[in-house]
Amino acid sequence: SDRQAALALPHELAAPQNRSRRVWRIAHEGRVWFLKEFGPTSWKNRWRFATSPPVARDDAERELLMTMALRQEGIETPRPVAYGRNDQGSVYLCAEMPGRSLRDVLLDGNLPRISGQLVASFCGDILRKGFHLPDLSAEHVFVRHELGFDHFGLLDLHNGTRRPPGPPPLRLCRRVLRHFAQSVQELGIRQHSALRFAVR
């Protein structure tokens, strides 16, 4: 029913903590949730959240609204469970999403070339549909194999913005590709494969 009740269950940090956010992995009776605790929203983000869609008061609400917008388009995201705010910041709770991060799949060498091309097309389609996700990377694209096909989903959406469909701005594309490069830099991706991915 609230943050304290969630953290009374067995939990652990799910990602390295940074100055503005903590993410807890909560496991209970065979089910898993993620609790994201955001610090006070910066003045830059308050301005951006108030002047660009989906309009939100804080980071957690922006994540919730971007999640709902993507789900309405049939794009898989973690299922929202709860949202709250207080003087110190905001809190967002979501259910675990099936599958594994693209980075983990690449690390195991289990992603065939054709699937890599499909991931690139999936990300390009997301941007062209007007979902501007500057944090998009191999850590934030999830892959699950079902009925002989790879299905893709997205997470970590609080920096996203909803824009009209169309070609994404070059600045956004550069940032996305930079984040993808950083998330796979130690995986030995061949330059040719990286260029094919960037083009798609």
Backbone as a chain_set.jsonl record, in Angstrom:
{"seq": "SDRQAALALPHELAAPQNRSRRVWRIAHEGRVWFLKEFGPTSWKNRWRFATSPPVARDDAERELLMTMALRQEGIETPRPVAYGRNDQGSVYLCAEMPGRSLRDVLLDGNLPRISGQLVASFCGDILRKGFHLPDLSAEHVFVRHELGFDHFGLLDLHNGTRRPPGPPPLRLCRRVLRHFAQSVQELGIRQHSALRFAVR", "coords": {"N": [[0.817, -1.219, 0.0], [2.13, 1.173, 0.362], [5.35, 2.891, 0.234], [6.873, 2.054, 2.465], [5.658, -0.399, 3.096], [6.292, -1.85, 0.823], [9.116, -1.955, 0.963], [9.376, -3.419, 3.238], [9.333, -5.993, 2.458], [11.52, -8.651, 1.24], [14.376, -7.223, -0.231], [16.725, -5.702, -2.536], [19.383, -3.645, -3.843], [18.946, -2.903, -7.24], [20.436, -1.754, -9.17], [23.393, 0.254, -9.691], [23.521, 2.957, -7.429], [22.686, 6.346, -8.101], [23.044, 9.971, -7.963], [20.462, 10.916, -8.096], [18.608, 8.864, -8.031], [17.37, 5.716, -6.836], [17.089, 2.215, -7.284], [15.205, -0.483, -6.325], [15.071, -4.006, -6.089], [12.453, -6.103, -5.485], [11.473, -9.062, -4.041], [9.006, -11.537, -3.614], [7.195, -14.293, -2.648], [7.665, -15.69, -5.041], [7.344, -13.734, -6.969], [8.356, -10.661, -8.604], [9.156, -7.252, -8.197], [9.984, -3.817, -9.062], [11.133, -1.043, -7.382], [11.39, 2.322, -7.808], [13.049, 5.016, -6.575], [13.029, 8.382, -6.701], [14.938, 11.359, -6.296], [14.463, 14.854, -5.325], [12.977, 16.592, -8.027], [14.918, 18.088, -10.533], [15.336, 21.582, -11.402], [15.548, 21.96, -14.131], [14.378, 19.622, -15.174], [11.818, 19.901, -14.056], [10.894, 22.109, -15.5], [11.004, 21.049, -18.116], [9.254, 18.85, -17.884], [6.893, 20.215, -17.444], [6.468, 21.611, -19.766], [6.454, 19.977, -21.968], [4.941, 17.167, -23.579], [4.414, 13.856, -22.168], [2.719, 15.862, -19.832], [3.986, 16.308, -16.591], [4.506, 16.195, -13.002], [6.787, 15.33, -11.749], [9.671, 13.072, -11.766], [8.854, 10.374, -11.419], [6.132, 10.416, -12.099], [6.347, 11.175, -14.753], [7.63, 8.902, -15.794], [5.582, 7.013, -15.375], [3.522, 8.049, -17.059], [4.755, 8.004, -19.611], [5.143, 5.262, -19.795], [2.458, 4.361, -19.878], [1.63, 5.543, -22.278], [3.232, 4.217, -24.179], [2.357, 1.591, -23.79], [-0.259, 1.82, -24.67], [0.199, 1.924, -27.36], [0.789, -0.631, -27.899], [3.312, -1.465, -27.198], [5.623, -3.241, -25.319], [6.143, -2.727, -21.884], [7.319, -2.404, -18.454], [4.767, -3.372, -16.188], [2.794, -0.914, -14.636], [2.406, -0.399, -11.107], [2.211, 1.214, -8.757], [2.292, 4.692, -7.788], [3.748, 7.516, -6.237], [4.372, 10.495, -4.243], [6.437, 12.772, -2.327], [7.827, 15.244, -0.075], [10.528, 14.824, -0.421], [10.864, 13.714, -2.917], [9.861, 11.422, -5.483], [8.121, 8.297, -6.092], [8.055, 5.198, -7.802], [6.521, 2.191, -8.617], [6.825, -0.906, -10.218], [5.977, -3.928, -12.019], [8.037, -6.821, -12.624], [9.45, -7.171, -15.871], [9.035, -9.603, -18.408], [11.725, -11.532, -19.847], [15.104, -10.653, -20.936], [17.732, -8.222, -20.668], [18.939, -6.647, -23.641], [21.667, -6.291, -23.61], [22.594, -8.311, -21.85], [21.832, -10.554, -23.316], [23.429, -10.267, -25.598], [25.892, -10.487, -24.354], [25.981, -13.173, -23.722], [26.159, -14.146, -26.224], [23.926, -14.974, -27.657], [22.235, -13.793, -29.498], [21.076, -13.878, -32.667], [22.175, -12.672, -35.929], [20.061, -11.726, -37.519], [18.145, -11.1, -35.585], [19.411, -9.019, -34.292], [19.234, -7.071, -36.274], [16.481, -6.765, -36.265], [16.105, -5.674, -33.708], [17.343, -3.178, -34.052], [15.628, -2.063, -35.993], [13.274, -2.021, -34.499], [13.931, -0.134, -32.474], [14.363, 2.133, -34.084], [11.769, 2.442, -35.136], [10.356, 3.072, -32.785], [11.414, 5.621, -32.17], [10.629, 7.04, -34.48], [7.884, 6.981, -34.189], [7.461, 8.972, -32.437], [8.198, 8.683, -29.806], [10.452, 9.911, -27.931], [13.243, 8.86, -26.6], [15.855, 9.446, -24.896], [17.592, 7.943, -23.305], [17.763, 5.435, -24.339], [19.193, 2.254, -24.731], [21.323, -0.708, -24.9], [20.92, -1.8, -22.438], [18.394, -1.079, -21.772], [16.599, -2.093, -23.57], [14.559, -4.872, -23.778], [14.533, -8.383, -24.349], [12.606, -11.145, -25.284], [12.009, -14.551, -25.982], [9.542, -16.141, -27.706], [7.169, -18.434, -28.891], [8.717, -18.974, -31.126], [9.6, -16.507, -31.986], [11.361, -13.4, -31.501], [10.553, -11.006, -29.091], [10.294, -7.581, -28.201], [10.854, -5.178, -25.619], [10.663, -2.192, -23.508], [12.333, -0.23, -20.995], [12.991, 2.088, -18.216], [12.114, 4.977, -18.502], [11.811, 7.64, -17.721], [13.041, 9.944, -18.646], [11.92, 10.375, -21.058], [10.078, 11.824, -23.845], [7.045, 12.77, -25.456], [6.404, 13.182, -28.802], [5.184, 14.483, -31.996], [4.691, 12.006, -34.594], [7.376, 11.15, -36.837], [10.545, 11.835, -38.527], [13.166, 11.443, -36.2], [14.994, 13.99, -34.386], [18.395, 14.817, -35.281], [20.141, 15.267, -33.158], [19.001, 13.779, -31.065], [19.219, 11.182, -32.125], [22.018, 10.906, -32.192], [22.583, 10.932, -29.448], [21.231, 8.625, -28.556], [22.627, 6.609, -29.985], [25.146, 6.973, -28.904], [24.681, 6.181, -26.258], [23.982, 3.493, -26.702], [26.445, 2.575, -27.689], [28.089, 2.915, -25.434], [26.923, 1.067, -23.728], [27.601, -1.402, -24.725], [30.313, -1.523, -25.028], [32.379, -3.204, -24.138], [31.865, -5.616, -25.297], [32.853, -6.49, -27.681], [31.725, -5.848, -30.201], [31.605, -5.908, -33.697], [32.82, -3.411, -35.976], [31.506, -3.192, -38.431], [29.021, -4.419, -37.895], [28.077, -2.663, -35.963], [27.773, -0.306, -37.452], [25.815, -1.069, -39.305], [23.695, -1.432, -37.526], [23.401, 1.221, -36.573], [22.629, 2.57, -38.91], [20.135, 1.382, -39.478]], "CA": [[0.0, 0.0, 0.0], [2.998, 2.35, 0.335], [6.779, 2.596, 0.107], [7.335, 1.288, 3.626], [5.16, -1.767, 2.974], [7.059, -2.514, -0.234], [10.481, -2.208, 1.416], [9.353, -4.4, 4.32], [9.547, -7.282, 1.819], [12.939, -8.835, 0.889], [14.745, -6.343, -1.333], [18.139, -5.407, -2.738], [19.599, -2.675, -4.907], [18.915, -3.543, -8.554], [21.372, -1.054, -10.059], [24.205, 1.203, -8.923], [22.801, 4.169, -7.042], [23.255, 7.625, -8.522], [22.663, 11.069, -7.072], [19.051, 11.294, -8.193], [17.676, 7.743, -8.129], [17.695, 4.376, -6.357], [16.166, 1.202, -7.789], [15.196, -1.675, -5.479], [14.421, -5.228, -6.583], [11.679, -6.673, -4.375], [11.026, -10.421, -4.358], [8.071, -12.039, -2.602], [6.324, -15.392, -3.07], [7.902, -16.036, -6.437], [7.099, -12.603, -7.872], [9.388, -9.626, -8.499], [8.807, -5.877, -8.551], [11.072, -2.849, -8.959], [10.737, 0.222, -6.772], [12.307, 3.391, -8.191], [12.943, 6.185, -5.706], [13.649, 9.558, -7.3], [15.121, 12.511, -5.434], [13.732, 16.038, -5.793], [13.132, 16.845, -9.461], [15.733, 19.268, -10.816], [14.55, 22.669, -12.008], [15.514, 21.739, -15.584], [13.365, 18.619, -15.467], [10.491, 20.464, -13.756], [10.527, 22.932, -16.657], [10.766, 20.166, -19.27], [8.04, 18.065, -17.651], [5.727, 21.103, -17.485], [6.319, 22.257, -21.074], [6.458, 18.987, -23.04], [4.094, 16.022, -23.232], [3.237, 14.0, -21.301], [2.968, 16.822, -18.745], [4.113, 15.606, -15.306], [5.026, 17.018, -11.911], [8.055, 14.812, -11.243], [10.261, 11.994, -12.566], [8.061, 9.149, -11.343], [4.905, 10.582, -12.886], [6.74, 11.146, -16.171], [7.839, 7.489, -16.142], [4.267, 6.378, -15.432], [2.777, 8.498, -18.235], [5.419, 7.463, -20.795], [4.832, 3.836, -19.803], [1.079, 4.178, -20.328], [1.549, 5.91, -23.698], [3.826, 3.124, -24.953], [1.481, 0.42, -23.69], [-1.419, 2.073, -25.539], [0.642, 1.651, -28.733], [1.1, -2.046, -28.0], [4.738, -1.686, -26.95], [5.738, -3.831, -23.988], [6.888, -2.018, -20.845], [6.96, -2.96, -17.153], [3.4, -3.015, -15.771], [2.753, -0.013, -13.478], [1.686, -0.879, -9.927], [1.906, 2.317, -7.842], [3.038, 5.943, -7.943], [3.54, 8.408, -5.103], [5.342, 11.593, -4.122], [6.525, 13.436, -1.032], [8.7, 16.416, -0.136], [11.877, 14.428, -0.823], [10.915, 13.244, -4.296], [8.733, 10.63, -5.963], [8.336, 6.851, -6.051], [7.331, 4.471, -8.848], [6.627, 0.743, -8.438], [6.354, -1.628, -11.4], [6.217, -5.363, -12.011], [9.148, -7.272, -13.46], [9.096, -7.443, -17.257], [9.646, -10.864, -18.84], [12.832, -11.429, -20.781], [16.414, -10.223, -20.46], [18.209, -7.043, -21.377], [19.691, -6.919, -24.868], [23.085, -6.377, -23.259], [22.857, -9.639, -21.3], [21.712, -11.525, -24.406], [24.647, -10.124, -26.399], [27.011, -10.971, -23.541], [25.973, -14.628, -23.851], [26.317, -14.515, -27.632], [22.732, -15.716, -28.075], [21.363, -13.012, -30.387], [21.481, -14.04, -34.064], [22.32, -11.422, -36.683], [18.756, -11.243, -37.963], [17.478, -10.488, -34.442], [20.057, -7.724, -34.091], [18.63, -6.145, -37.23], [15.122, -6.489, -35.8], [16.212, -4.747, -32.582], [17.624, -1.857, -34.598], [14.397, -1.568, -36.617], [12.348, -1.739, -33.399], [14.315, 1.144, -31.86], [14.086, 3.19, -35.048], [10.318, 2.646, -35.2], [9.957, 3.765, -31.561], [11.76, 7.041, -32.308], [9.804, 7.636, -35.541], [6.509, 7.118, -33.69], [7.396, 10.15, -31.583], [8.647, 8.394, -28.445], [11.838, 10.352, -27.865], [13.81, 8.214, -25.41], [17.29, 9.706, -25.007], [18.373, 6.971, -22.544], [17.659, 4.132, -24.994], [20.483, 1.567, -24.844], [21.206, -2.167, -24.842], [20.472, -2.164, -21.095], [16.996, -0.694, -21.599], [15.778, -2.884, -24.486], [14.427, -6.237, -23.272], [14.277, -9.394, -25.375], [12.087, -12.445, -24.82], [11.763, -15.464, -27.101], [8.247, -16.783, -27.482], [6.513, -18.952, -30.096], [9.639, -18.932, -32.254], [9.92, -15.132, -32.376], [11.872, -12.499, -30.479], [9.713, -9.853, -28.787], [11.122, -6.558, -27.578], [10.197, -4.241, -24.716], [11.472, -1.043, -23.091], [12.208, 0.259, -19.626], [13.72, 3.301, -17.835], [11.471, 5.896, -19.446], [11.451, 8.912, -17.087], [13.576, 11.077, -19.416], [11.296, 10.386, -22.372], [9.146, 12.888, -24.257], [6.138, 12.368, -26.545], [6.391, 14.157, -29.891], [4.456, 13.981, -33.167], [5.459, 11.044, -35.392], [8.216, 11.709, -37.886], [11.974, 11.573, -38.335], [13.678, 12.013, -34.955], [16.079, 14.955, -34.6], [19.742, 14.241, -35.325], [20.737, 15.325, -31.818], [18.485, 12.637, -30.309], [19.827, 9.969, -32.682], [23.408, 10.835, -31.731], [22.607, 10.573, -28.027], [20.837, 7.222, -28.44], [23.72, 5.768, -30.462], [26.234, 7.076, -27.924], [24.326, 5.332, -25.118], [24.124, 2.109, -27.136], [27.876, 2.262, -27.774], [28.613, 2.792, -24.077], [26.364, -0.102, -23.043], [28.148, -2.648, -25.292], [31.683, -1.241, -25.446], [33.298, -4.285, -23.816], [31.345, -6.873, -25.824], [33.515, -6.876, -28.922], [30.867, -5.695, -31.382], [32.387, -5.519, -34.878], [32.464, -2.089, -36.484], [30.516, -3.349, -39.505], [27.725, -4.663, -37.265], [27.636, -1.427, -35.303], [27.334, 0.649, -38.475], [24.518, -1.553, -39.811], [22.725, -1.133, -36.481], [23.181, 2.675, -36.553], [21.885, 2.945, -40.123], [18.726, 0.989, -39.297]], "C": [[0.85, 1.268, 0.0], [4.458, 1.908, 0.272], [7.28, 1.721, 1.253], [6.888, -0.168, 3.539], [5.951, -2.538, 1.923], [8.452, -2.892, 0.268], [10.534, -3.093, 2.658], [9.523, -5.813, 3.777], [11.037, -7.427, 1.488], [13.305, -8.003, -0.343], [16.249, -6.148, -1.371], [18.252, -4.357, -3.831], [19.68, -3.401, -6.246], [19.906, -2.926, -9.519], [22.216, -0.131, -9.199], [23.428, 2.482, -8.647], [23.478, 5.386, -7.646], [22.649, 8.738, -7.674], [21.169, 11.381, -7.085], [18.08, 10.117, -8.122], [18.26, 6.491, -7.482], [16.649, 3.413, -6.895], [16.323, -0.052, -6.937], [14.501, -2.82, -6.204], [13.77, -5.901, -5.394], [11.151, -8.032, -4.809], [10.134, -10.935, -3.236], [7.182, -13.102, -3.225], [6.433, -15.664, -4.569], [7.649, -14.922, -7.432], [8.123, -11.509, -7.588], [8.827, -8.283, -8.952], [10.062, -5.006, -8.46], [10.515, -1.528, -8.436], [11.792, 1.264, -7.104], [12.037, 4.602, -7.301], [13.734, 7.332, -6.344], [13.82, 10.645, -6.248], [14.311, 13.689, -5.944], [14.011, 16.294, -7.28], [13.909, 18.131, -9.685], [14.892, 20.342, -11.498], [14.483, 22.511, -13.521], [14.445, 20.717, -15.949], [11.964, 19.112, -15.137], [9.997, 21.304, -14.923], [10.178, 22.052, -17.853], [9.486, 19.365, -19.093], [6.782, 18.924, -17.761], [5.454, 21.647, -18.882], [6.368, 21.279, -22.244], [5.614, 17.789, -22.624], [4.928, 14.755, -23.01], [3.559, 14.86, -20.08], [2.934, 16.084, -17.404], [4.702, 16.543, -14.27], [6.407, 16.571, -11.457], [8.506, 13.633, -12.1], [9.392, 10.738, -12.577], [6.78, 9.263, -12.158], [5.215, 10.579, -14.376], [6.96, 9.703, -16.627], [6.503, 6.767, -16.283], [3.54, 6.758, -16.722], [3.418, 8.022, -19.54], [5.139, 5.968, -20.925], [3.433, 3.595, -20.348], [0.936, 4.494, -21.818], [2.118, 4.806, -24.58], [2.928, 1.896, -24.936], [0.235, 0.585, -24.555], [-1.097, 1.826, -27.009], [1.016, 0.181, -28.925], [2.56, -2.387, -27.773], [4.907, -2.146, -25.507], [6.633, -2.982, -23.09], [6.545, -2.671, -19.509], [5.573, -2.461, -16.702], [3.425, -2.097, -14.552], [1.932, -0.602, -12.343], [1.288, 0.285, -9.022], [2.806, 3.511, -8.139], [2.74, 6.81, -6.725], [4.603, 9.495, -5.071], [5.31, 12.143, -2.705], [7.492, 14.614, -1.165], [10.091, 16.065, -0.647], [11.977, 13.975, -2.282], [9.677, 12.443, -4.65], [9.141, 9.164, -6.047], [7.476, 6.194, -7.134], [7.592, 2.983, -8.662], [6.067, 0.061, -9.681], [6.688, -3.107, -11.254], [7.405, -5.699, -12.906], [8.653, -7.562, -14.877], [9.755, -8.748, -17.702], [10.763, -10.621, -19.841], [14.116, -10.977, -20.117], [16.84, -9.003, -21.245], [18.99, -7.472, -22.613], [21.176, -7.068, -24.562], [23.435, -7.763, -22.729], [22.787, -10.712, -22.384], [22.953, -11.472, -25.289], [25.855, -10.688, -25.662], [27.119, -12.492, -23.628], [26.167, -15.094, -25.291], [25.12, -15.235, -28.207], [21.822, -14.955, -29.037], [21.836, -13.183, -31.826], [21.465, -12.716, -34.808], [20.971, -10.853, -37.097], [18.013, -10.57, -36.821], [18.093, -9.134, -34.124], [19.497, -6.672, -35.028], [17.208, -5.78, -36.81], [15.125, -5.526, -34.616], [16.428, -3.333, -33.09], [16.374, -1.252, -35.237], [13.356, -1.209, -35.558], [12.664, -0.385, -32.774], [14.04, 2.312, -32.803], [12.601, 3.5, -35.154], [9.808, 3.403, -33.974], [10.216, 5.261, -31.689], [10.88, 7.721, -33.349], [8.35, 7.809, -35.118], [6.354, 8.302, -32.741], [7.734, 9.886, -30.129], [10.145, 8.717, -28.372], [12.433, 9.899, -26.527], [15.327, 8.369, -25.452], [18.16, 8.696, -24.273], [18.349, 5.575, -23.163], [19.049, 3.515, -25.168], [20.245, 0.067, -24.783], [20.789, -2.646, -23.456], [18.981, -1.922, -20.914], [16.054, -1.316, -22.626], [15.759, -4.309, -23.96], [14.003, -7.175, -24.4], [13.679, -10.623, -24.699], [11.722, -13.269, -26.042], [10.497, -16.247, -26.81], [7.638, -17.185, -28.811], [7.399, -18.804, -31.334], [10.04, -17.542, -32.696], [10.533, -14.391, -31.186], [10.913, -11.322, -30.339], [10.548, -8.862, -27.988], [10.272, -5.635, -26.708], [11.176, -3.181, -24.263], [11.283, -0.764, -21.612], [13.072, 1.498, -19.429], [13.312, 4.47, -18.735], [11.289, 7.311, -18.909], [12.026, 10.132, -17.804], [12.93, 11.199, -20.786], [10.343, 11.549, -22.576], [8.305, 12.362, -25.41], [6.088, 13.499, -27.56], [5.54, 13.625, -31.044], [5.313, 12.986, -33.943], [6.248, 11.742, -36.491], [9.675, 11.411, -37.621], [12.471, 12.202, -37.037], [14.81, 12.991, -35.23], [17.447, 14.291, -34.514], [20.394, 14.226, -33.95], [20.296, 14.143, -30.967], [19.117, 11.341, -30.805], [21.264, 9.812, -32.208], [23.482, 10.397, -30.277], [22.25, 9.103, -27.835], [21.99, 6.311, -28.857], [24.91, 5.819, -29.508], [25.942, 6.182, -26.713], [24.404, 3.85, -25.486], [25.592, 1.708, -27.162], [28.469, 2.054, -26.38], [28.145, 1.51, -23.405], [26.912, -1.423, -23.581], [29.64, -2.538, -25.577], [32.664, -2.371, -25.147], [32.872, -5.622, -24.419], [31.958, -7.282, -27.153], [32.622, -6.818, -30.145], [31.717, -5.231, -32.563], [31.891, -4.182, -35.423], [31.394, -2.19, -37.572], [29.127, -3.561, -38.923], [27.184, -3.412, -36.597], [27.119, -0.417, -36.312], [25.989, 0.231, -39.069], [23.411, -1.226, -38.819], [22.383, 0.362, -36.497], [22.353, 3.128, -37.743], [20.412, 2.598, -39.977], [18.045, 1.859, -38.261]], "O": [[0.343, 2.34, -0.33], [4.763, 0.715, 0.258], [8.022, 0.764, 1.035], [7.654, -1.072, 3.872], [6.247, -3.72, 2.096], [8.919, -4.006, 0.035], [11.619, -3.481, 3.091], [9.823, -6.736, 4.535], [11.752, -6.425, 1.457], [12.628, -8.069, -1.369], [16.954, -6.39, -0.391], [17.344, -4.19, -4.644], [20.395, -4.394, -6.377], [20.191, -3.5, -10.57], [21.808, 0.233, -8.096], [22.76, 3.019, -9.531], [24.706, 5.455, -7.699], [21.842, 8.482, -6.781], [20.668, 12.042, -6.176], [16.866, 10.319, -8.149], [19.461, 6.231, -7.56], [15.465, 3.745, -6.958], [17.412, -0.616, -6.832], [13.471, -2.626, -6.851], [14.437, -6.234, -4.414], [10.463, -8.143, -5.824], [10.458, -10.792, -2.057], [6.495, -12.844, -4.213], [5.432, -15.842, -5.263], [7.734, -15.152, -8.638], [8.684, -11.43, -6.495], [8.119, -8.192, -9.955], [11.066, -5.398, -7.865], [9.557, -0.978, -8.977], [12.955, 1.115, -6.73], [10.929, 5.138, -7.283], [14.952, 7.25, -6.502], [12.946, 10.833, -5.401], [13.548, 13.544, -6.899], [15.157, 16.217, -7.724], [13.59, 19.158, -9.086], [13.859, 20.044, -12.099], [13.484, 22.881, -14.139], [13.696, 20.907, -16.907], [11.013, 18.787, -15.849], [8.827, 21.229, -15.297], [9.174, 22.284, -18.527], [8.714, 19.212, -20.039], [5.72, 18.422, -18.131], [4.344, 22.096, -19.165], [6.328, 21.704, -23.398], [5.576, 17.436, -21.446], [6.005, 14.599, -23.586], [4.544, 14.619, -19.382], [1.997, 15.341, -17.112], [5.317, 17.554, -14.606], [7.132, 17.351, -10.84], [7.817, 13.24, -13.041], [9.215, 10.111, -13.621], [6.385, 8.311, -12.832], [4.442, 10.048, -15.174], [6.53, 9.322, -17.716], [6.318, 5.989, -17.219], [3.0, 5.888, -17.406], [2.705, 7.671, -20.481], [4.924, 5.464, -22.028], [3.24, 2.719, -21.191], [0.213, 3.805, -22.537], [1.543, 4.492, -25.622], [2.759, 1.235, -25.961], [-0.272, -0.39, -25.11], [-1.99, 1.554, -27.811], [1.501, -0.206, -29.988], [3.002, -3.483, -28.118], [4.395, -1.513, -24.583], [7.727, -2.574, -23.48], [5.573, -3.422, -19.432], [5.258, -1.277, -16.824], [4.013, -2.454, -13.531], [0.895, -1.224, -12.573], [0.147, 0.343, -8.564], [3.912, 3.371, -8.661], [1.61, 6.834, -6.236], [5.606, 9.423, -5.782], [4.322, 12.01, -1.982], [7.922, 14.936, -2.273], [10.765, 16.908, -1.239], [13.081, 13.869, -2.817], [8.579, 12.74, -4.181], [10.325, 8.827, -6.071], [6.327, 6.579, -7.353], [8.743, 2.557, -8.562], [4.977, 0.396, -10.145], [7.561, -3.49, -10.475], [7.734, -4.953, -13.828], [7.576, -8.127, -15.063], [10.926, -8.975, -17.397], [10.752, -9.64, -20.584], [14.21, -10.924, -18.891], [16.364, -8.772, -22.357], [19.623, -8.528, -22.627], [21.863, -7.879, -25.183], [24.457, -8.332, -23.112], [23.572, -11.66, -22.381], [23.474, -12.513, -25.688], [26.735, -11.294, -26.273], [28.222, -13.039, -23.609], [26.321, -16.288, -25.549], [25.262, -16.024, -29.141], [20.735, -15.437, -29.357], [22.903, -12.68, -32.177], [20.826, -11.757, -34.376], [20.757, -9.642, -37.034], [17.32, -9.576, -37.04], [17.387, -8.204, -33.732], [19.304, -5.521, -34.637], [16.778, -4.639, -36.974], [14.256, -4.658, -34.52], [15.783, -2.395, -32.623], [16.09, -0.069, -35.048], [12.64, -0.217, -35.696], [11.761, 0.426, -32.567], [13.544, 3.355, -32.378], [12.207, 4.663, -35.251], [8.94, 4.268, -34.091], [9.354, 6.077, -31.362], [10.431, 8.848, -33.14], [7.656, 8.687, -35.63], [5.248, 8.601, -32.291], [7.575, 10.775, -29.293], [10.987, 7.887, -28.714], [12.16, 10.478, -25.476], [16.016, 7.503, -25.992], [19.349, 8.586, -24.573], [18.864, 4.629, -22.567], [19.965, 4.158, -25.682], [19.109, -0.383, -24.633], [20.348, -3.785, -23.309], [18.365, -2.487, -20.011], [14.844, -1.096, -22.568], [16.813, -4.898, -23.72], [13.224, -6.808, -25.279], [14.178, -11.085, -23.673], [11.19, -12.744, -27.02], [10.395, -16.931, -25.792], [7.59, -16.388, -29.749], [6.914, -18.548, -32.436], [10.755, -17.399, -33.688], [10.262, -14.709, -30.028], [10.509, -10.715, -31.33], [11.405, -9.255, -27.196], [9.118, -5.351, -27.026], [12.364, -3.243, -24.578], [10.222, -1.023, -21.045], [13.792, 1.916, -20.336], [14.068, 4.892, -19.611], [10.661, 8.128, -19.583], [11.548, 11.246, -17.592], [13.342, 12.033, -21.593], [9.867, 12.17, -21.625], [8.792, 11.598, -26.243], [5.769, 14.638, -27.218], [5.209, 12.44, -31.069], [6.538, 13.108, -33.953], [5.841, 12.784, -37.005], [10.013, 10.803, -36.606], [12.22, 13.383, -36.796], [15.523, 12.833, -36.221], [17.638, 13.329, -33.771], [21.114, 13.287, -33.61], [21.1, 13.566, -30.234], [19.507, 10.494, -30.002], [21.685, 8.709, -31.859], [24.337, 9.592, -29.908], [22.888, 8.408, -27.043], [22.297, 5.344, -28.159], [25.604, 4.819, -29.324], [26.837, 5.509, -26.203], [24.843, 3.036, -24.674], [25.947, 0.62, -26.706], [29.255, 1.13, -26.167], [28.875, 0.924, -22.606], [26.709, -2.465, -22.958], [30.187, -3.373, -26.297], [33.683, -2.491, -25.828], [33.452, -6.656, -24.09], [31.606, -8.331, -27.694], [32.746, -7.655, -31.039], [32.469, -4.263, -32.442], [30.705, -3.863, -35.344], [30.481, -1.366, -37.625], [28.159, -2.961, -39.39], [25.987, -3.132, -36.655], [26.125, 0.26, -36.052], [25.123, 1.073, -39.308], [22.325, -0.796, -39.207], [21.209, 0.729, -36.44], [21.472, 3.975, -37.602], [19.541, 3.404, -40.306], [16.861, 1.673, -37.981]]}, "num_chains": 1, "name": "protein.A"}
